C-alpha cells in the first residue's frame, strides 16, 4: 500500500487498521482508506524518528514493550479459550439465567448518590465506615477523620454488578449504603431510585451464553495457570519469594 523510508505498510496492516477505525457514516470507502493510510504513514514516520533517537533501546521502552507483548498474548490466548469452550445446553442456560436475576428478569438501572474518597488506613475509621447506615453518617465519619471526599450522582446497570455484591445489596435495608473499593479509592453509594430494565428471552439467550463461556474460559485459564506454575522452574532473588516459600 505504501513504502515509508524502505518500510512497507501492507494490505493486511491497512485492513486491520480499517477494521478498528470508526468511519464516519456516508464517507466514501476509498476516501476512508486513504485517510487511514495517511495516518499510518504519519505514525510510521514518527516511530522511525523515535528509533533514530534511540528510544527503542531505552530500559523504559523495553519494559513497556515486554508488558504490551505479554498483555496481547494473554488477551489472544483468553479469546481462544472462549472460542473453544463448548456451547451450554438449554437447561444450563435456563439455570444460569435464573441464578442471575440482576442480569435478566430483574435487571434494573439504579440511580445513586455517592461519596468518593481515598481509603483510610486507620482501622478504627474503617470499622466506623463499615458500620455506617447512611451516606450522611459516612460523610461525618470522613469529615471527623479529616478525609476529603467528593459527592456525586451516578447511574448503574445491575447487569455489571458482581453477583456476590448484588446479593448483599438486595438483602440489606433499602437505604443502606454499600462501599466498593476501586484501587486506592472507595466509593460509598446509596440507591435513590430503581428503574426496571428486564431483558426479554430473545435477548437474554445470547447474553447468557456469552457470559457462561467467559466464566468457563476463566476457569480453564486458572486451571492452565495452576498447571503451568507447578511445571515451571521459578527462582527468586533473596527477599522476593512469597512468604510460604520463604519459610521452606
C-alpha positions as CSV (number, residue, x, y, z in Angstrom):
1,X,0.0,0.0,0.0
2,X,2.9,2.3,0.7
3,X,6.7,2.1,1.5
4,X,7.9,4.6,4.1
5,X,11.7,5.0,4.0
6,X,12.0,1.4,3.0
7,X,9.4,0.0,5.4
8,X,6.3,-1.4,3.8
9,X,2.8,-0.8,5.0
10,X,1.0,-4.0,3.8
11,X,-2.6,-4.5,2.7
12,X,-3.1,-6.7,5.8
13,X,-1.9,-3.9,8.1
14,X,-4.2,-1.4,6.4
15,X,-7.2,-3.7,6.5
16,X,-6.6,-4.4,10.2
17,X,-6.4,-0.6,10.9
18,X,-9.6,0.0,8.9
19,X,-11.4,-2.7,10.9
20,X,-10.5,-0.9,14.2
21,X,-11.4,2.6,12.9
22,X,-14.8,4.2,13.2
23,X,-15.6,5.5,9.7
24,X,-18.0,8.5,9.6
25,X,-21.3,7.5,8.1
26,X,-21.6,8.2,4.4
27,X,-17.9,8.6,3.8
28,X,-16.6,7.1,0.6
29,X,-14.7,3.9,1.2
30,X,-11.7,5.0,-0.9
31,X,-11.6,8.3,0.9
32,X,-11.7,6.5,4.3
33,X,-9.0,4.1,3.2
34,X,-6.7,6.9,2.0
35,X,-7.3,8.9,5.2
36,X,-6.4,5.8,7.4
37,X,-3.3,5.1,5.2
38,X,-2.0,8.7,5.7
39,X,-2.5,8.3,9.4
40,X,-0.5,5.1,9.3
41,X,2.3,6.8,7.3
42,X,2.4,9.7,9.9
43,X,2.6,7.2,12.7
44,X,5.4,5.2,10.9
45,X,7.4,8.4,10.3
46,X,7.2,9.4,14.0
47,X,8.1,5.8,15.1
48,X,11.1,5.8,12.7
49,X,12.3,9.1,14.2
50,X,11.9,7.7,17.7
51,X,14.1,4.8,16.8
52,X,16.7,7.2,15.4
53,X,16.7,8.9,18.7
54,X,17.4,5.6,20.4
55,X,14.1,5.4,22.3
56,X,13.6,1.8,21.3
57,X,16.8,0.9,23.2
58,X,15.9,2.6,26.5
59,X,15.0,0.4,29.5
60,X,11.7,2.2,29.9
61,X,10.7,1.3,26.3
62,X,11.8,-2.3,26.6
63,X,9.9,-2.8,29.9
64,X,6.7,-1.3,28.4
65,X,7.1,-3.3,25.2
66,X,7.5,-6.5,27.1
67,X,4.4,-5.7,29.1
68,X,2.4,-4.8,26.0
69,X,3.5,-8.0,24.3
70,X,2.5,-10.1,27.3
71,X,-0.9,-8.4,27.5
72,X,-1.5,-9.0,23.8
73,X,-0.5,-12.7,24.1
74,X,-2.7,-13.2,27.2
75,X,-5.7,-11.5,25.6
76,X,-5.4,-13.5,22.4
77,X,-4.9,-16.7,24.4
78,X,-8.0,-15.9,26.5
79,X,-10.1,-15.2,23.4
80,X,-9.0,-18.6,22.0
81,X,-10.2,-20.3,25.3
82,X,-13.6,-18.5,24.9
83,X,-13.9,-19.6,21.3
84,X,-13.1,-23.2,22.1
85,X,-15.4,-23.7,25.1
86,X,-18.4,-25.8,24.4
87,X,-21.9,-24.3,23.9
88,X,-24.1,-24.8,27.0
89,X,-27.3,-26.8,26.8
90,X,-30.7,-25.2,27.0
91,X,-31.3,-26.4,30.6
92,X,-27.9,-25.0,31.6
93,X,-28.7,-21.6,30.1
94,X,-32.1,-21.6,31.9
95,X,-30.4,-22.3,35.2
96,X,-27.8,-19.6,34.6
97,X,-30.5,-17.0,33.8
98,X,-32.4,-18.0,36.9
99,X,-29.3,-17.7,39.1
100,X,-28.5,-14.2,37.8
101,X,-31.7,-12.2,38.1
102,X,-29.7,-9.0,38.1
103,X,-28.7,-9.6,34.5
104,X,-32.0,-10.8,33.2
105,X,-35.5,-11.0,34.7
106,X,-34.9,-8.4,37.5
107,X,-32.3,-6.3,35.8
108,X,-32.6,-2.6,36.8
109,X,-31.0,0.7,36.3
110,X,-30.0,2.2,39.7
111,X,-29.7,5.9,40.4
112,X,-27.1,6.5,43.1
113,X,-25.9,9.1,45.5
114,X,-22.2,8.6,46.1
115,X,-19.2,9.7,48.1
116,X,-15.8,9.2,46.6
117,X,-12.8,9.2,48.9
118,X,-9.3,7.8,49.5
119,X,-9.3,4.6,51.5
120,X,-8.4,5.5,55.1
121,X,-5.6,3.4,56.7
122,X,-6.8,3.8,60.3
123,X,-8.6,0.5,61.3
124,X,-10.9,2.4,63.7
125,X,-12.1,4.6,60.8
126,X,-12.6,1.6,58.6
127,X,-14.7,-0.1,61.3
128,X,-16.9,3.0,61.6
129,X,-17.4,3.2,57.9
130,X,-18.4,-0.5,57.7
131,X,-21.0,0.1,60.5
132,X,-22.5,3.2,59.0
133,X,-26.1,3.2,58.0
134,X,-26.4,6.3,55.8
135,X,-24.4,8.4,53.4
136,X,-24.6,11.3,55.8
137,X,-23.1,9.2,58.6
138,X,-20.2,8.2,56.3
139,X,-19.7,11.9,55.4
140,X,-19.5,12.8,59.1
141,X,-17.0,9.9,59.8
142,X,-14.8,11.1,56.9
143,X,-15.0,14.7,58.0
144,X,-14.1,13.9,61.6
145,X,-11.2,11.8,60.3
146,X,-10.1,14.7,58.0
147,X,-10.6,12.6,54.9
148,X,-11.6,14.6,51.9
149,X,-14.4,13.3,49.7
150,X,-16.4,14.3,46.6
151,X,-20.2,13.9,46.4
152,X,-21.6,12.9,43.1
153,X,-24.6,11.2,41.4
154,X,-24.3,8.2,39.2
155,X,-26.2,5.5,37.3
156,X,-25.5,1.8,37.5
157,X,-26.8,-1.1,35.4
158,X,-27.3,-4.2,37.7
159,X,-26.1,-6.4,34.9
160,X,-22.5,-5.3,35.6
161,X,-22.7,-5.6,39.4
162,X,-20.7,-8.6,40.7
163,X,-23.1,-11.3,41.7
164,X,-22.0,-11.6,45.3
165,X,-22.2,-7.8,45.8
166,X,-25.7,-7.7,44.3
167,X,-26.8,-10.4,46.7
168,X,-25.5,-8.3,49.7
169,X,-27.2,-5.2,48.4
170,X,-30.5,-6.8,47.8
171,X,-30.6,-8.3,51.3
172,X,-29.7,-5.0,53.0
173,X,-32.2,-2.3,54.1
174,X,-33.3,-0.1,51.1
175,X,-31.4,3.0,52.3
176,X,-28.3,1.1,53.5
177,X,-25.0,2.4,51.8
178,X,-22.6,0.0,50.3
179,X,-18.9,0.7,49.8
180,X,-16.8,-0.6,46.9
181,X,-13.0,-0.2,46.8
182,X,-11.6,1.0,43.5
183,X,-7.8,0.8,43.7
184,X,-6.7,3.3,46.4
185,X,-10.1,4.9,46.4
186,X,-13.5,3.9,47.7
187,X,-17.0,4.7,46.6
188,X,-19.9,4.7,49.0
189,X,-23.3,4.5,47.3
190,X,-26.9,4.7,48.2
191,X,-29.7,3.7,45.8
192,X,-32.1,6.6,45.4
193,X,-34.4,5.0,42.8
194,X,-34.7,1.9,40.6
195,X,-35.9,1.6,37.0
196,X,-36.9,-1.8,35.7
197,X,-34.8,-2.9,32.6
198,X,-35.5,-6.6,32.3
199,X,-34.1,-8.4,29.3
200,X,-36.6,-10.4,27.2
201,X,-36.0,-14.1,26.5
202,X,-34.9,-13.5,22.9
203,X,-32.3,-11.0,24.0
204,X,-31.3,-13.0,27.1
205,X,-30.1,-16.2,25.5
206,X,-27.0,-14.9,23.6
207,X,-26.0,-12.7,26.6
208,X,-26.3,-15.7,28.9
209,X,-24.3,-18.0,26.5
210,X,-21.5,-15.3,26.2
211,X,-21.3,-14.9,30.0
212,X,-21.2,-18.6,30.6
213,X,-18.5,-19.2,28.0
214,X,-16.4,-16.3,29.6
215,X,-16.9,-18.0,33.0
216,X,-15.8,-21.4,31.6
217,X,-12.9,-19.8,29.8
218,X,-11.7,-18.1,33.0
219,X,-11.9,-21.4,34.9
220,X,-9.9,-23.1,32.2
221,X,-7.3,-20.2,32.3
222,X,-7.0,-20.6,36.0
223,X,-6.5,-24.4,35.7
224,X,-3.9,-23.9,33.0
225,X,-2.1,-21.3,35.1
226,X,-2.0,-23.6,38.1
227,X,-0.6,-26.4,35.9
228,X,2.0,-24.0,34.4
229,X,3.1,-22.9,37.8
230,X,3.5,-26.4,39.0
231,X,5.6,-27.3,36.0
232,X,7.7,-24.1,35.9
233,X,11.1,-23.6,37.5
234,X,10.9,-20.2,39.2
235,X,14.0,-18.9,41.1
236,X,13.5,-15.9,43.4
237,X,16.2,-13.5,44.4
238,X,16.7,-13.2,48.2
239,X,13.8,-11.4,49.8
240,X,11.4,-11.7,46.9
241,X,9.9,-15.2,47.4
242,X,6.3,-15.5,48.7
243,X,6.1,-16.0,52.4
244,X,5.0,-19.6,52.1
245,X,8.1,-20.4,50.0
246,X,10.5,-18.3,52.1
247,X,9.7,-20.4,55.2
248,X,10.7,-23.6,53.5
